[in-house]
Amino acid sequence: MNTLAPAHESAPPADELPRRAWAAYFRHELTDPVVALAEYTRDLAARSAEAGHAETAQTAARVRERAEQLLATVHQLSAAGPTPVDAADEREYRRTVRHDLRAAAAFVVSACEDMAEGSPPDVATVLVPVLSRSLTTARHVIDLIESVVRYGRTPEAAPPDGPAHAMLARLPAVIAGDIPTPHGLILVVDDNEYGRDLIVKALSHQGHTVEVACDGYEAQKRLSLTDRPVPDLILLDVMMPGLTGPELLRWLKADDRLWHVPVIMVSALGEDDSVLACIAAGAEDYLTRPVKSGLLRARIAGCLEKKRLRDREIEYQTRIAGLVRAIFPPAAVTEWEQTGTIRTRLHERVGVLFLDVVGFTALCEKHQDEPEEVIRSLQTQVEMYEDTARRHGVQKIKTIGDAFMGAVGLQPTVANPALTLLRCALDLIADTACHPAGWRVRVGIHVGPVVTGILGKTQFSYDIWGHTVNAAERVEATGRAGVVSLTDEAWQMLDGVAEGESRQIVARGIGVMTVWDFIAWRGGRPPE
């Protein structure tokens, strides 16, 4: 059996538009009220049987049968499409519609009125709510039938700018592709060779790149290849030997790499339960055989557009996650993801490093006519600082103008924060000396307790506070270009592996401090 049916891809002739408008109006106006009437009368029959009055129950059963006949007739006429072309045949057709539909609806009205008047009081009391709904709906259906039969017979009954005419007039432009259709890589999974080939031909004609799999196992193997691009969309047959469509769908949705790929199920008539199960399992949509090419185009366009928006959202979330990881240390990121906040914490043994460009203010004044060049040079230097710090396991805290602050021992802790920072500081000085700008820096180091956290609600950043931060900054500010200066507490942690000179400084807000300027590694090389 062919699985691809032709679609109406061009505008209908002018004389056909009214007939198609009539058919559209018929389906739109009558289907839902008649479905509701059938449901109400089923409820009426069930409650009448429970009430235990035989005559009422028999009448209710006949009401239910006629309502279901009415529903079947509406479905049959809806499926038949537009009315006949010949005027005489059309008149006969409308008379048949009026007779068959009105007769069934009129019977429901009459029988419900008889039940309301003839049922025993105790039974009538139980049936009043559902009986009233059934009677009101049946009367409304009769009015709708008259409206549908009259539709299109006069300009007043169906004006050319009416909803059905307007909808049908716009539809061909959409089908013809006036609205841009996204293209993508589509995997067709179908064990039916003929149906598969027809769908592939239609998709290729629409501009898509198409891959095929003859069964579920072949599709699973293809999708497991990490060196191949992930499809933008999968058309998946429901009934296949071996690994069925629903089984492959469940496998897809459980895979972290593939779960987001939209899947359209392709089913034969009569597979409604399987299709519903697939929709519940995550399928995006479904098509029934024979597949109409216009419907295929529309469903695929819709799925690809939703995937494009979903991919954009994923990309945005990834960028946000990258930004968060660039601002916060790993442990803080984990806390943020799990709790939505970062708690203030005290860390007892943290090494803090301050680096500052010597004479930066004078440098800016000298090059005040080309500030962009100064900032470009500073940008490349800061990026170099970040790379060097990362190499030594030092967390960048922030830049303050031309100053760079880093810390080690926040999370995880390190055995010797002073030694780690000294290694990093010497590399920072050496890297700066090799930079084309020819700038010189000084570095200060201290080890002690700090408090970490974030402040404010907007434009916040991860920061550290405390005496340790102030001490590192004061030591750096009194240092010399190209020299690493350490507080006495940090120097003692080096345990004799370095040689240096001590000096006394008076630090603002701290007082007298002993400071050591690093000269060389004892023995000529750093400890292993």
Buried (B, 14 or more C-beta within 10 A) or exposed (E): EEBBBEBEEEBBEEEEBBBBBBBBBBBBBBBEBBBBBBBBBBBBBBBBBEBEBEEBBEBBBBBBBBBBBBBEBBBEBBEEEBBBEEEEEBEEBBEEBBEBBBEBBBBBBEBBEEBBEEBEEEBBEBBEEBBEBBBBBBBBBBEBBEEBBBBBBEEEBBEEEBEBBEBBBEBBEEBEEEEEBBBBBBBBBBBBEEBBBBBBEBBEEBEBBBBBBBBBBBBBEBBEEEEEEBBBBBBBBBBBEEBBBBBBBBBBBEBEEBEBBBBBBBBBEEBEEBBEBBBEBBBBBBBBBBBBBBBBBBBBBBBBEBBEEEEEEEEEEEEEEEEEEEBBBEBBBEBBEEEEEBEEBEBEBBBBBBBBBBBBEEBBEEEEEEEEEBEEBBEEBBEBBBEBBEEBEBBBBEBEEBBBBBBBBBBEEBEBBBBBBBBBBBBBBEBBEEEEBEBBBBBBBBBBEBBBBBEEEEEEEBBBEBEBBBBBBBBBBBBEBBBBBBBEBBBEBBEEBBEBEEEEBEBEEBEEBEBBBBEEBBEEEBBE
